[in-house]
Amino acid sequence: MPFNRKDLLGLEDLDKKEIQTIIDSVKPFKSLFTRSIKKAPALIGKTVVNLFYEPSTRTRTSFEIAAKRLSADVVNIATATSSVVKGESLIDTGKTLEAMKADIIIIRHSLAGTPEILAKNLNASIINAGDGFHEHPTQGLLDLYTIYEKKKKIEGLKILLVGDILHSRVAKSNIWALTKMGAKLRVVGPPTLIPKNITDLGVEIFYDLDKAIKGVDVVNILRIQMERQQENLFPSVHEYVELYQVTSERLANAKPDVLIMHPGPMNRGIEISSSVADSPSAVINEQVTNGIAVRMAVLYLLAAARIKQGKKHVNSN
């Protein structure tokens, strides 16, 4: 199935076939990592802009490497030193970048819905690299691909998300993608960090980690995001560690071949013990590698869709 979208704003909007199309496109790009020349000419002459209004090292660097391996020209905008601090609006910034012939703009912003605003006002393709508490679609896709690569399927797997579900855009994208692909999702964490309406998405809620982890195939551990919390939503870090840290002892109740995932950066000794993070079950570093391949696939598919749309527009005149 062709991917015909101009933008990637979230996984809530994609159907199962579109998600599968992206996943099926990842493997050829990952194979590039085994070659001596790790580049493909797919985006020669295209300009990709990283527009990050929030700090990021992992995601921004991953997108930059992905774009460069497709031979695109990459521009990184540091908003702290740009016209943004002088009061320039988001749309004006976007139109300025478009006037400079930016083909794809990758944006991270603290406000949910910001990528959609840009997408509606620009002809350039927009990729959401994280917007507030809303979504982080490429992280959701790379998590999905990592599970698929290791387990050879998604449908029917029992997958547990642990921790700060309320503030996690990664959790939202994981839930949308994995439930659409037939996984059985569980979430666990302090009651104050679990959205009350999350069961509407087909997710089972637990508050006891020892019960939630029983018989699961995958444990995806989320970072406690102190910087996003407007108030203290659990009594202390010590209490969180006691109740919700994923340890080797707790993992004994999961499937013997359980996968351990974490979107990073990890708070070792808080949400995950070092013994778990460094265990053979952990695929955390592979998630990083897969992130580059997934972002290469997304960039390629969006660029290809633009070419097809352009031809249709020309043919219709």
ABEGO torsion letter per residue (X at the ends): XBBABABBABAAABBAAAAAAAAAAAAAAAAAAABABABBAAABGBBBBBBBABBBAAAAAAAAAAAAAAGBBBBBBBAAABAAAAGBBAAAAAAAAAAAGBABBBBBBABBGAAAAAAAABABBBBBAEBEABBBAAAAAAAAAAAAAAAGBABGBBBBBBEBAAABAAAAAAAAAAAAAGBBBBBBEBAAABBAAAAAAGBBBBABAAAAABGBABBBBBBBBAAABABBABABAAAAAAAABBBAAAAAABBAABBBBBAOBBBBGBABBAAAAABAABAAAAAAAAAAAAAAAAAAAAAAAAAAAAAAAAAAX
